[in-house]
Structure formats: C-alpha cells, structure tokens
Amino acid sequence: MALIIERDGATCVWCGRAFDDRHVPPTTEHLVPRIKGGPSWIENEVAACKRCNNERGHRTLGEFIVECEGLARTPDIARIERTLTALTHAILERGGQRRARPYIASQLRRIARHRPPH
C-alpha cells in the first residue's frame, strides 16, 4: 500500500478524498479485477478509499467512472490511464495475462471518452 500511495498520492482514485486512518481508510484496488484475469501486480493496483472500493465491486472501469461522476465524485482518469498503460507494458515484458489484455484495451478506449479536455 505504501508504494502505491507514494507513486500516486494519498487520495482515492475514484472520489479524490484524502486518506486518513479514521474516516477515509485507504485500500488497494485492482483496476483489472482478478475475475477478469487481472494480476496481483503493483502495476494493476491503485489506492481507493474503502467506500469506493466496496461500491465498485466487479463493475468495469468505464461503468464505475460514469457512476462516480453521477454521484458528483471526480475520478482521477489520468491516474487510471497511467496505471493501465503501466500494466500493459508490464504484461508485454513479463508475458501471459491473455484474459486481461482485451479487457485493458477496451477500458482504455472507453476511458478516453471521459478524459477531460486539455
């Protein structure tokens, strides 16, 4: 967890709230769920508050981004894209993860539609 927070900052990827030990406890979340073939690699993990992590369940990234936006939360789309891109590179280097590859590609396409204008 400490490495992920050091890499990404101490805020939830889904709602942007800052972590604390009392009201907003941090958890690690797999962007590509294990059920979709996602590995337990640091490149597949982001920091999320316990509330958001529990609420996402097995919804796709695109589905949960839309849901968060509907709840007036601000998902960190750049962080999600950066993590998925790092995961793609890690898969190319290490091999395997055949089930995860099409999921990652489809979610990157879907997320691109939610990217804020530059």
VMD Tcl script that builds the backbone (N, CA, C; Angstrom):
set m [mol new atoms 354]
animate dup $m
set s [atomselect $m all]
$s set {name element resname resid chain x y z} {
  {N N MET 1 A 0.813 -1.190 0.000}
  {CA C MET 1 A 0.000 0.000 0.000}
  {C C MET 1 A 0.862 1.262 0.000}
  {N N ALA 2 A 1.908 1.257 0.794}
  {CA C ALA 2 A 2.768 2.436 0.899}
  {C C ALA 2 A 3.384 2.796 -0.454}
  {N N LEU 3 A 3.793 1.793 -1.234}
  {CA C LEU 3 A 4.372 2.064 -2.554}
  {C C LEU 3 A 3.355 2.686 -3.500}
  {N N ILE 4 A 2.121 2.237 -3.411}
  {CA C ILE 4 A 1.078 2.771 -4.286}
  {C C ILE 4 A 0.770 4.219 -3.903}
  {N N ILE 5 A 0.670 4.497 -2.622}
  {CA C ILE 5 A 0.415 5.873 -2.177}
  {C C ILE 5 A 1.592 6.774 -2.536}
  {N N GLU 6 A 2.813 6.256 -2.387}
  {CA C GLU 6 A 3.989 7.040 -2.782}
  {C C GLU 6 A 3.967 7.345 -4.276}
  {N N ARG 7 A 3.568 6.369 -5.079}
  {CA C ARG 7 A 3.516 6.533 -6.534}
  {C C ARG 7 A 2.399 7.493 -6.962}
  {N N ASP 8 A 1.216 7.341 -6.371}
  {CA C ASP 8 A 0.028 8.039 -6.869}
  {C C ASP 8 A -0.479 9.180 -6.001}
  {N N GLY 9 A -0.025 9.264 -4.771}
  {CA C GLY 9 A -0.553 10.268 -3.853}
  {C C GLY 9 A -1.562 9.653 -2.903}
  {N N ALA 10 A -1.874 10.379 -1.860}
  {CA C ALA 10 A -2.704 9.857 -0.772}
  {C C ALA 10 A -4.170 10.252 -0.914}
  {N N THR 11 A -4.707 10.035 -2.111}
  {CA C THR 11 A -6.119 10.317 -2.348}
  {C C THR 11 A -6.760 9.147 -3.076}
  {N N CYS 12 A -8.070 9.043 -2.921}
  {CA C CYS 12 A -8.820 7.986 -3.590}
  {C C CYS 12 A -8.896 8.265 -5.089}
  {N N VAL 13 A -8.634 7.256 -5.887}
  {CA C VAL 13 A -8.669 7.384 -7.340}
  {C C VAL 13 A -10.090 7.676 -7.840}
  {N N TRP 14 A -11.101 7.280 -7.077}
  {CA C TRP 14 A -12.492 7.424 -7.524}
  {C C TRP 14 A -13.161 8.711 -7.068}
  {N N CYS 15 A -12.939 9.107 -5.807}
  {CA C CYS 15 A -13.655 10.278 -5.290}
  {C C CYS 15 A -12.738 11.448 -4.964}
  {N N GLY 16 A -11.438 11.214 -4.906}
  {CA C GLY 16 A -10.478 12.283 -4.655}
  {C C GLY 16 A -10.286 12.648 -3.195}
  {N N ARG 17 A -11.003 11.976 -2.295}
  {CA C ARG 17 A -10.842 12.312 -0.874}
  {C C ARG 17 A -9.453 11.910 -0.389}
  {N N ALA 18 A -8.897 12.736 0.510}
  {CA C ALA 18 A -7.598 12.433 1.112}
  {C C ALA 18 A -7.786 11.336 2.159}
  {N N PHE 19 A -6.849 10.415 2.219}
  {CA C PHE 19 A -6.908 9.316 3.176}
  {C C PHE 19 A -6.575 9.784 4.583}
  {N N ASP 20 A -7.214 9.148 5.539}
  {CA C ASP 20 A -6.839 9.268 6.944}
  {C C ASP 20 A -7.178 7.933 7.603}
  {N N ASP 21 A -6.727 7.739 8.792}
  {CA C ASP 21 A -6.941 6.450 9.453}
  {C C ASP 21 A -8.330 6.298 10.050}
  {N N ARG 22 A -9.064 7.374 10.148}
  {CA C ARG 22 A -10.346 7.325 10.855}
  {C C ARG 22 A -11.556 7.272 9.934}
  {N N HIS 23 A -11.672 8.243 9.027}
  {CA C HIS 23 A -12.886 8.364 8.217}
  {C C HIS 23 A -12.721 7.911 6.770}
  {N N VAL 24 A -11.516 7.981 6.260}
  {CA C VAL 24 A -11.266 7.629 4.855}
  {C C VAL 24 A -10.075 6.678 4.793}
  {N N PRO 25 A -10.284 5.429 5.211}
  {CA C PRO 25 A -9.156 4.490 5.205}
  {C C PRO 25 A -8.795 4.068 3.778}
  {N N PRO 26 A -7.492 4.004 3.482}
  {CA C PRO 26 A -7.070 3.577 2.149}
  {C C PRO 26 A -7.119 2.058 1.994}
  {N N THR 27 A -7.402 1.637 0.779}
  {CA C THR 27 A -7.317 0.230 0.403}
  {C C THR 27 A -6.634 0.186 -0.955}
  {N N THR 28 A -6.195 -0.997 -1.342}
  {CA C THR 28 A -5.694 -1.141 -2.708}
  {C C THR 28 A -6.783 -1.807 -3.538}
  {N N GLU 29 A -6.911 -1.331 -4.742}
  {CA C GLU 29 A -7.917 -1.870 -5.640}
  {C C GLU 29 A -7.255 -2.295 -6.935}
  {N N HIS 30 A -7.671 -3.456 -7.437}
  {CA C HIS 30 A -7.210 -3.914 -8.745}
  {C C HIS 30 A -8.033 -3.211 -9.818}
  {N N LEU 31 A -7.371 -2.516 -10.738}
  {CA C LEU 31 A -8.114 -1.906 -11.839}
  {C C LEU 31 A -8.714 -2.980 -12.729}
  {N N VAL 32 A -7.919 -3.995 -13.032}
  {CA C VAL 32 A -8.439 -5.148 -13.767}
  {C C VAL 32 A -8.721 -6.214 -12.714}
  {N N PRO 33 A -9.998 -6.460 -12.421}
  {CA C PRO 33 A -10.319 -7.414 -11.357}
  {C C PRO 33 A -9.748 -8.791 -11.647}
  {N N ARG 34 A -9.472 -9.518 -10.590}
  {CA C ARG 34 A -8.952 -10.885 -10.731}
  {C C ARG 34 A -9.914 -11.730 -11.565}
  {N N ILE 35 A -11.197 -11.517 -11.404}
  {CA C ILE 35 A -12.203 -12.289 -12.140}
  {C C ILE 35 A -12.101 -12.048 -13.656}
  {N N LYS 36 A -11.518 -10.905 -14.048}
  {CA C LYS 36 A -11.311 -10.577 -15.465}
  {C C LYS 36 A -9.899 -10.902 -15.920}
  {N N GLY 37 A -9.147 -11.614 -15.086}
  {CA C GLY 37 A -7.795 -12.012 -15.454}
  {C C GLY 37 A -6.715 -11.065 -14.983}
  {N N GLY 38 A -7.068 -10.095 -14.149}
  {CA C GLY 38 A -6.094 -9.126 -13.673}
  {C C GLY 38 A -5.100 -9.735 -12.696}
  {N N PRO 39 A -3.819 -9.433 -12.869}
  {CA C PRO 39 A -2.800 -9.980 -11.975}
  {C C PRO 39 A -2.709 -9.193 -10.671}
  {N N SER 40 A -2.118 -9.805 -9.678}
  {CA C SER 40 A -1.841 -9.106 -8.415}
  {C C SER 40 A -0.454 -8.495 -8.494}
  {N N TRP 41 A -0.311 -7.567 -9.387}
  {CA C TRP 41 A 0.929 -6.828 -9.588}
  {C C TRP 41 A 0.683 -5.384 -9.174}
  {N N ILE 42 A 1.727 -4.702 -8.741}
  {CA C ILE 42 A 1.578 -3.300 -8.342}
  {C C ILE 42 A 1.103 -2.442 -9.521}
  {N N GLU 43 A 1.435 -2.860 -10.725}
  {CA C GLU 43 A 1.001 -2.104 -11.910}
  {C C GLU 43 A -0.514 -2.185 -12.121}
  {N N ASN 44 A -1.175 -3.102 -11.443}
  {CA C ASN 44 A -2.624 -3.262 -11.567}
  {C C ASN 44 A -3.357 -2.699 -10.353}
  {N N GLU 45 A -2.656 -2.047 -9.459}
  {CA C GLU 45 A -3.280 -1.581 -8.233}
  {C C GLU 45 A -3.235 -0.064 -8.115}
  {N N VAL 46 A -4.316 0.479 -7.558}
  {CA C VAL 46 A -4.398 1.897 -7.249}
  {C C VAL 46 A -4.931 2.022 -5.826}
  {N N ALA 47 A -4.753 3.190 -5.254}
  {CA C ALA 47 A -5.282 3.458 -3.918}
  {C C ALA 47 A -6.711 3.972 -4.053}
  {N N ALA 48 A -7.603 3.369 -3.295}
  {CA C ALA 48 A -9.006 3.787 -3.273}
  {C C ALA 48 A -9.481 3.770 -1.831}
  {N N CYS 49 A -10.397 4.657 -1.517}
  {CA C CYS 49 A -10.954 4.618 -0.168}
  {C C CYS 49 A -11.816 3.358 -0.038}
  {N N LYS 50 A -12.010 2.951 1.176}
  {CA C LYS 50 A -12.755 1.719 1.432}
  {C C LYS 50 A -14.173 1.801 0.858}
  {N N ARG 51 A -14.815 2.953 0.982}
  {CA C ARG 51 A -16.174 3.122 0.470}
  {C C ARG 51 A -16.230 2.875 -1.038}
  {N N CYS 52 A -15.369 3.566 -1.781}
  {CA C CYS 52 A -15.387 3.428 -3.240}
  {C C CYS 52 A -14.995 2.021 -3.676}
  {N N ASN 53 A -14.002 1.447 -3.020}
  {CA C ASN 53 A -13.563 0.102 -3.371}
  {C C ASN 53 A -14.717 -0.890 -3.187}
  {N N ASN 54 A -15.433 -0.775 -2.082}
  {CA C ASN 54 A -16.569 -1.663 -1.841}
  {C C ASN 54 A -17.696 -1.425 -2.837}
  {N N GLU 55 A -17.948 -0.178 -3.184}
  {CA C GLU 55 A -19.036 0.150 -4.104}
  {C C GLU 55 A -18.761 -0.326 -5.527}
  {N N ARG 56 A -17.512 -0.301 -5.949}
  {CA C ARG 56 A -17.212 -0.692 -7.331}
  {C C ARG 56 A -17.547 -2.151 -7.589}
  {N N GLY 57 A -17.200 -3.021 -6.671}
  {CA C GLY 57 A -17.459 -4.440 -6.890}
  {C C GLY 57 A -16.754 -4.917 -8.145}
  {N N HIS 58 A -17.497 -5.559 -9.046}
  {CA C HIS 58 A -16.921 -6.073 -10.290}
  {C C HIS 58 A -17.312 -5.243 -11.503}
  {N N ARG 59 A -17.795 -4.018 -11.285}
  {CA C ARG 59 A -18.141 -3.158 -12.418}
  {C C ARG 59 A -16.877 -2.802 -13.190}
  {N N THR 60 A -17.038 -2.590 -14.473}
  {CA C THR 60 A -15.889 -2.188 -15.283}
  {C C THR 60 A -15.460 -0.780 -14.895}
  {N N LEU 61 A -14.273 -0.423 -15.321}
  {CA C LEU 61 A -13.766 0.915 -15.027}
  {C C LEU 61 A -14.677 1.973 -15.632}
  {N N GLY 62 A -15.047 1.773 -16.899}
  {CA C GLY 62 A -15.913 2.739 -17.565}
  {C C GLY 62 A -17.248 2.895 -16.863}
  {N N GLU 63 A -17.837 1.791 -16.452}
  {CA C GLU 63 A -19.121 1.847 -15.736}
  {C C GLU 63 A -18.990 2.608 -14.422}
  {N N PHE 64 A -17.917 2.328 -13.691}
  {CA C PHE 64 A -17.782 2.960 -12.382}
  {C C PHE 64 A -17.406 4.432 -12.504}
  {N N ILE 65 A -16.665 4.801 -13.537}
  {CA C ILE 65 A -16.368 6.222 -13.758}
  {C C ILE 65 A -17.671 6.989 -13.964}
  {N N VAL 66 A -18.559 6.455 -14.799}
  {CA C VAL 66 A -19.850 7.102 -15.053}
  {C C VAL 66 A -20.656 7.200 -13.757}
  {N N GLU 67 A -20.667 6.111 -12.991}
  {CA C GLU 67 A -21.398 6.121 -11.724}
  {C C GLU 67 A -20.836 7.166 -10.765}
  {N N CYS 68 A -19.504 7.233 -10.660}
  {CA C CYS 68 A -18.884 8.222 -9.775}
  {C C CYS 68 A -19.231 9.643 -10.205}
  {N N GLU 69 A -19.153 9.892 -11.486}
  {CA C GLU 69 A -19.486 11.233 -11.983}
  {C C GLU 69 A -20.943 11.581 -11.672}
  {N N GLY 70 A -21.828 10.599 -11.762}
  {CA C GLY 70 A -23.233 10.816 -11.428}
  {C C GLY 70 A -23.451 11.116 -9.960}
  {N N LEU 71 A -22.508 10.701 -9.110}
  {CA C LEU 71 A -22.569 10.961 -7.671}
  {C C LEU 71 A -21.748 12.196 -7.291}
  {N N ALA 72 A -21.356 12.987 -8.283}
  {CA C ALA 72 A -20.563 14.209 -8.092}
  {C C ALA 72 A -19.180 13.923 -7.523}
  {N N ARG 73 A -18.653 12.741 -7.809}
  {CA C ARG 73 A -17.272 12.415 -7.456}
  {C C ARG 73 A -16.406 12.721 -8.666}
  {N N THR 74 A -15.120 12.890 -8.427}
  {CA C THR 74 A -14.203 13.231 -9.512}
  {C C THR 74 A -13.146 12.155 -9.662}
  {N N PRO 75 A -13.410 11.121 -10.465}
  {CA C PRO 75 A -12.398 10.080 -10.659}
  {C C PRO 75 A -11.134 10.656 -11.304}
  {N N ASP 76 A -9.993 10.152 -10.890}
  {CA C ASP 76 A -8.711 10.591 -11.440}
  {C C ASP 76 A -8.423 9.766 -12.694}
  {N N ILE 77 A -8.995 10.200 -13.792}
  {CA C ILE 77 A -8.908 9.455 -15.043}
  {C C ILE 77 A -7.462 9.360 -15.523}
  {N N ALA 78 A -6.697 10.412 -15.343}
  {CA C ALA 78 A -5.282 10.375 -15.758}
  {C C ALA 78 A -4.529 9.293 -14.993}
  {N N ARG 79 A -4.792 9.158 -13.698}
  {CA C ARG 79 A -4.127 8.125 -12.890}
  {C C ARG 79 A -4.558 6.728 -13.346}
  {N N ILE 80 A -5.832 6.573 -13.651}
  {CA C ILE 80 A -6.329 5.276 -14.119}
  {C C ILE 80 A -5.667 4.910 -15.441}
  {N N GLU 81 A -5.626 5.853 -16.376}
  {CA C GLU 81 A -4.975 5.592 -17.668}
  {C C GLU 81 A -3.495 5.283 -17.496}
  {N N ARG 82 A -2.825 6.034 -16.654}
  {CA C ARG 82 A -1.384 5.842 -16.410}
  {C C ARG 82 A -1.128 4.446 -15.842}
  {N N THR 83 A -1.968 4.023 -14.918}
  {CA C THR 83 A -1.796 2.703 -14.305}
  {C C THR 83 A -2.082 1.597 -15.314}
  {N N LEU 84 A -3.134 1.747 -16.111}
  {CA C LEU 84 A -3.436 0.738 -17.135}
  {C C LEU 84 A -2.330 0.660 -18.186}
  {N N THR 85 A -1.764 1.793 -18.538}
  {CA C THR 85 A -0.660 1.807 -19.502}
  {C C THR 85 A 0.564 1.109 -18.918}
  {N N ALA 86 A 0.867 1.371 -17.654}
  {CA C ALA 86 A 1.985 0.687 -16.992}
  {C C ALA 86 A 1.733 -0.818 -16.925}
  {N N LEU 87 A 0.484 -1.205 -16.669}
  {CA C LEU 87 A 0.136 -2.623 -16.642}
  {C C LEU 87 A 0.318 -3.251 -18.019}
  {N N THR 88 A -0.091 -2.546 -19.051}
  {CA C THR 88 A 0.091 -3.047 -20.422}
  {C C THR 88 A 1.568 -3.301 -20.706}
  {N N HIS 89 A 2.428 -2.355 -20.325}
  {CA C HIS 89 A 3.872 -2.522 -20.540}
  {C C HIS 89 A 4.429 -3.683 -19.713}
  {N N ALA 90 A 3.955 -3.826 -18.478}
  {CA C ALA 90 A 4.415 -4.932 -17.630}
  {C C ALA 90 A 4.016 -6.275 -18.228}
  {N N ILE 91 A 2.815 -6.345 -18.779}
  {CA C ILE 91 A 2.363 -7.592 -19.417}
  {C C ILE 91 A 3.224 -7.906 -20.636}
  {N N LEU 92 A 3.547 -6.888 -21.418}
  {CA C LEU 92 A 4.402 -7.111 -22.594}
  {C C LEU 92 A 5.781 -7.628 -22.178}
  {N N GLU 93 A 6.306 -7.103 -21.073}
  {CA C GLU 93 A 7.624 -7.536 -20.597}
  {C C GLU 93 A 7.594 -8.933 -19.980}
  {N N ARG 94 A 6.576 -9.197 -19.175}
  {CA C ARG 94 A 6.513 -10.458 -18.428}
  {C C ARG 94 A 5.777 -11.568 -19.160}
  {N N GLY 95 A 4.908 -11.183 -20.068}
  {CA C GLY 95 A 4.124 -12.177 -20.799}
  {C C GLY 95 A 2.905 -12.630 -20.016}
  {N N GLY 96 A 2.142 -13.501 -20.652}
  {CA C GLY 96 A 0.952 -14.045 -20.013}
  {C C GLY 96 A -0.191 -13.052 -19.967}
  {N N GLN 97 A -1.097 -13.286 -19.054}
  {CA C GLN 97 A -2.246 -12.412 -18.819}
  {C C GLN 97 A -3.130 -12.246 -20.057}
  {N N ARG 98 A -3.318 -13.345 -20.799}
  {CA C ARG 98 A -4.111 -13.268 -22.035}
  {C C ARG 98 A -5.535 -12.786 -21.801}
  {N N ARG 99 A -6.137 -13.185 -20.680}
  {CA C ARG 99 A -7.511 -12.758 -20.400}
  {C C ARG 99 A -7.592 -11.264 -20.104}
  {N N ALA 100 A -6.556 -10.706 -19.538}
  {CA C ALA 100 A -6.583 -9.295 -19.144}
  {C C ALA 100 A -6.370 -8.354 -20.318}
  {N N ARG 101 A -5.658 -8.780 -21.328}
  {CA C ARG 101 A -5.283 -7.882 -22.433}
  {C C ARG 101 A -6.472 -7.240 -23.135}
  {N N PRO 102 A -7.478 -8.009 -23.592}
  {CA C PRO 102 A -8.610 -7.352 -24.265}
  {C C PRO 102 A -9.420 -6.458 -23.328}
  {N N TYR 103 A -9.505 -6.833 -22.059}
  {CA C TYR 103 A -10.214 -6.010 -21.075}
  {C C TYR 103 A -9.514 -4.655 -20.937}
  {N N ILE 104 A -8.204 -4.672 -20.816}
  {CA C ILE 104 A -7.444 -3.427 -20.677}
  {C C ILE 104 A -7.648 -2.543 -21.897}
  {N N ALA 105 A -7.529 -3.129 -23.090}
  {CA C ALA 105 A -7.690 -2.351 -24.322}
  {C C ALA 105 A -9.082 -1.724 -24.402}
  {N N SER 106 A -10.106 -2.491 -24.071}
  {CA C SER 106 A -11.467 -1.957 -24.163}
  {C C SER 106 A -11.694 -0.857 -23.128}
  {N N GLN 107 A -11.139 -1.015 -21.945}
  {CA C GLN 107 A -11.332 0.003 -20.922}
  {C C GLN 107 A -10.551 1.274 -21.238}
  {N N LEU 108 A -9.367 1.150 -21.829}
  {CA C LEU 108 A -8.625 2.345 -22.241}
  {C C LEU 108 A -9.403 3.126 -23.300}
  {N N ARG 109 A -10.031 2.415 -24.227}
  {CA C ARG 109 A -10.860 3.095 -25.244}
  {C C ARG 109 A -12.037 3.806 -24.585}
  {N N ARG 110 A -12.691 3.123 -23.673}
  {CA C ARG 110 A -13.867 3.699 -23.026}
  {C C ARG 110 A -13.490 4.893 -22.141}
  {N N ILE 111 A -12.384 4.769 -21.431}
  {CA C ILE 111 A -11.939 5.844 -20.545}
  {C C ILE 111 A -11.546 7.077 -21.347}
  {N N ALA 112 A -10.999 6.883 -22.536}
  {CA C ALA 112 A -10.586 8.020 -23.367}
  {C C ALA 112 A -11.754 8.958 -23.628}
  {N N ARG 113 A -12.966 8.435 -23.656}
  {CA C ARG 113 A -14.151 9.264 -23.876}
  {C C ARG 113 A -14.459 10.146 -22.679}
  {N N HIS 114 A -13.924 9.806 -21.501}
  {CA C HIS 114 A -14.189 10.582 -20.288}
  {C C HIS 114 A -13.036 11.505 -19.917}
  {N N ARG 115 A -11.986 11.469 -20.722}
  {CA C ARG 115 A -10.817 12.290 -20.422}
  {C C ARG 115 A -11.203 13.760 -20.489}
  {N N PRO 116 A -10.833 14.531 -19.464}
  {CA C PRO 116 A -11.155 15.956 -19.501}
  {C C PRO 116 A -10.414 16.656 -20.645}
  {N N PRO 117 A -11.012 17.680 -21.252}
  {CA C PRO 117 A -10.332 18.380 -22.350}
  {C C PRO 117 A -9.060 19.051 -21.860}
  {N N HIS 118 A -8.070 19.112 -22.738}
  {CA C HIS 118 A -6.778 19.726 -22.368}
  {C C HIS 118 A -6.833 21.206 -22.474}
}
mol reanalyze $m
mol bondsrecalc $m
mol representation Tube
mol addrep $m
